[in-house]
Amino acid sequence: MGIAASDLCQHVIRPTLLYIGRHSPTAEALLLGAAASQSALGSALDDQRGHGLYRISEQRHEQLWDQHLARDPDLASLVRGLASQHAFLAAPHLELTVNLRYATAIAWLLVEAEHAALPAEDDLHGMARIWRRVFQPQGQLRDFIQAWQQFVAQQPRAA
């Protein structure tokens, strides 16, 4: 059993996006859909494809820090502030599994690094295209839409 979509949005996604100054209804919806598609909203947090809610690979995690966050020290500092003080230094990729807010910030910044135009928050096909581009290049658009319908659409989202 994963995390309820409304709880994930209210307690993790929205506060994280607000904290890093990137909040929008579309960003919330896209990250909910990504978490639903990648890990069934946290039903399984670790496998060979990557770590945590969003299944982020160690390589993508490192690339984001090296190629995106290294160029924006203020944003890097905000994101680093979400990570555990000592554990991050010993095992930075583990933060993607155990620290939901850190993983959410990294997931959003992976989207941002792709410079993709965001669709409307109710455009599932548009969000599915971004999900496939950022998180699951081998995925089918229908996988995102089915996960959305199963894990997100069935539950009311927090206001």
Order of alpha helices (4+ residues) and beta strands (2+ residues): alpha-alpha-alpha-beta-beta-alpha-alpha-alpha-alpha-alpha-alpha-alpha
